[in-house]
Amino acid sequence: MAALTLAEAGEVVGWLRHVEERVGHLYAKAAALCRDDAALRSFLLALAEDERCHVGWMSEVAAQLKLARASRGLDVILDKAVSNHVEAILNRFERFLSRSRITTKGVLEYVARAETSELNPVFLYIIDEFRGTGREGQRIAGEIQKHLLRIQNFIDRLPREMRPSMNIQVLPQAGEIRLLIVDGDPPLQGLLRAVLARRGAVDIASSGQEALSRMHEHFYDVVVADMQIPDMGGLELYRCAVQYDAHLKPNFIFYAARLAPEDGDYLAGNRLPFLQKPFGLTDFYTAVDRVLWGDGSAILPDS
């Protein structure tokens, strides 16, 4: 069988955009109904924001198809049975949220059912086909991986009786989260690499220029940088990196033993995380997790 034409691929992308939009609406509605549970509400709002980004990516793919810039069609048909199955899950979720009383376990059950359906594998396939494996593809894959890990981490921290019946370990792997350490001190490099290894793939740069070179090659979800790196200041590194790719702006964490007042003002004005040496590893984990998850919820190494 020949690959799907661009027009047929456009129908798949349109369906995905519609479904991701609907899922985001359901998560936002669930968050409003769970307003008395701050942790659950925050979790659901973060998922809703993730879905908003997913809709945006599908809109970009749709624009590519409309302008016939996509170089290929698709090799897999989204048949009616699969799309009906996903829609049926969302219909049941919607009916559940219309009840006069809902439960936390019930909400999480429907989140798990939506996320373990065929929706995510098809979504990831489309992203791989049309966004590629370059820096932009890496960035999007990392964001999707954070979305999936956000769900796994939240559910893993619940008491066993509150967890959904669906096995969340079957959630697909979207790609690696990547972290970059920029520091000229080998012992500290080794320590930070070891403690960050559970968060994702860790790279090391011993200078600002090496860090910029690596950032041109890979997209990093977190950049941890000494303010006094050998060949340039930490803020100069930050400005150069953000000039190259604005998506890196919220991904930096800085540390130093001493901080000039003007540098402190710049960090505060741009809401950039800073750790004073010597810093505790718990504070370090918390800063990294705030950058990764964006909701201030620290995920400590033994969780």
ZIURFEN-V89917 format. One record per run of one state. SS is the DSSP state (H for helix, E for strand, C for the rest). FROM is the first residue (numbers start at 1). TO is the last residue. If there is no record, write none. Layout:
SS:FROM:TO, SS:FROM:TO
This chain:
C:1:3, E:4:4, C:5:5, H:6:33, C:34:37, H:38:66, C:67:73, E:74:74, C:75:79, H:80:97, C:98:103, H:104:115, C:116:117, H:118:131, C:132:134, H:135:156, C:157:159, H:160:162, C:163:167, H:168:170, C:171:177, E:178:182, C:183:185, H:186:196, C:197:200, E:201:205, C:206:207, H:208:217, C:218:221, E:222:226, C:227:233, H:234:244, C:245:245, H:246:251, E:252:256, C:257:260, H:261:269, C:270:272, E:273:276, C:277:280, H:281:293, C:294:303
